[in-house]
Amino acid sequence: MPYTIWHEELVLGTVDLPRGLLVASRLRPGAAYRSIAETVQRATVAFLHLGLFYGNTNSDAQPIDVHRWSEAIDQVSRLRFTLTDAQGDTVATHFVNLLEGPAADGVIVLVSRKDSAAETPAMRLQHTPPPTSVIASAV
């Protein structure tokens, strides 16, 4: 299903997202994406270093690198993305993230929907809490 990604009043691009609560796909960037591209690129690199690899591969990381990466993540966290459907209605989300690595592979949109019941198949797994145990005591 086609969706549009917005930042403030700017259309950043469109994306076809599959069904589900946590989904990802490639963005078809619009012209306005260029206004935030550098911020997204720096934050993606920072996330890869701090979020995924910091404990294992960054033993040589200098404090300046860590500061620069943290600053990039802070800057991108101030961007507010909105997802709208084909009818222009806002989709309720936990988050909409954009990731663009240093290679020219495009922009990935990662979305966590608050509720996609209308889009998911009728058969859904339901979480059932384990039964409570009752402990009897003799008095």
N, C-alpha and C positions, 0 to 999 in steps of 0.2 A: 504494500500500500504506500502511495507517495505522501511524504511529509515535507514541511518547510521548516528550516531552522532560522530563528530570528535572534538578533541581539539588539535590544532597544527597538528602534524603528527600522533597522536594516535587515533585509533578507540576505542571509549568509549563503544560502544554497538550498538544494532539495536533496532528499534521500528516500530510497525505498527501503522500508524496514519490515522485517519478517514479524510474524506473530510472536507474542511472548512478553514476559515482564522485563527481562534483561536482554537487550538485543543490540546488534551492531551492524553497520553497513558503511559503504563508501559515500561520502558527500559529493554531490555535483556542485562545486562552489560557484557562487554568483560573484559579480564584480565586488560587492561589499566585503566579501571574505578577506580581500587583501588588507583591509583596515585592521584586522586582528591577527593575520597570518603569522607575523613575527612573534607575537605574544604566545600563540598556541604552539609554535615550533619550539621556542625556548622552554616552555613549560613541559612539553612532551619529553624533551631531552632530560630536563631536570627530574621528572617523574621516573624515567628509566634509571637514572643514577641513584636518586634518593629512595624511591619507592620500591624498586626491584633489586637493584644490584649493590646498594650502598654497603650492606654488611659483608658481602662476599668479595667484591672486586674493586672497591674504592679505597683500599688501604693506603694508596698514595695520594688520595684526594687532599688538596690543600684547603685550608679554611676559606680562602677566597672562592674556591669552586663551590663549596657547600653553601656559602652565603649567596652566591650568584644563583644557584639552583633554587634555594629557598625563596629568594626574591621573585624568580620567574613563576613559581607556583603561587605565590601571594598575588602577583599581578593577574594571572589568569583566573584566580578564584573570584576576582571582582567582576568578571564578565558574567552577565546573566543571559542565558540562552533560553528561548521558548520554542516549543515544538507545536506546530499546528497541523491539522489533518487536511485532506483534500478539500473539505468544505470551509476551511479557514477557522475551525474551532480549536481552541487551545486544548492540548492533551495534558492531562495531569501526570506529572513526572516527579520522581525523587531527584533525578539529575539528568542533564544532557551534557555530555563531555565531548570535546573534539580533541583528537590526537593526530599529530602530523610529525612524523619522524624526519630525520635529516635527509634520508633518501627521498627522491621524488616519486613516492608511491601513492600519493594522494592523502586525503583527510578521512580519518575514520570517525564515525559518529557512534558513540556509546550511550544508550538510553536505558534508564530504569523507569518503567512506567509504574504509576501508583496502582492502576487497575486496568487490566486489559481483558476483562471478562467478555466484553463484546467481540473481541477478536480471537480469543483462544477457542480451541475445539471444546465441545460440550463436556467431554470427559476430562476432568482435571483431578490431579492427585490432591487429596485433602490431608492436612496434617492432623493426626489424631493423637492427643496427648496420652502418654501411658496411663494405665489405670493406677489409681492411688492405692497404696497399701494401707490396710488398717491393722494396727497392732493392738491386740487385746492384752490387757493386763489384769492379773488377779489381784484383788484387794483383800 
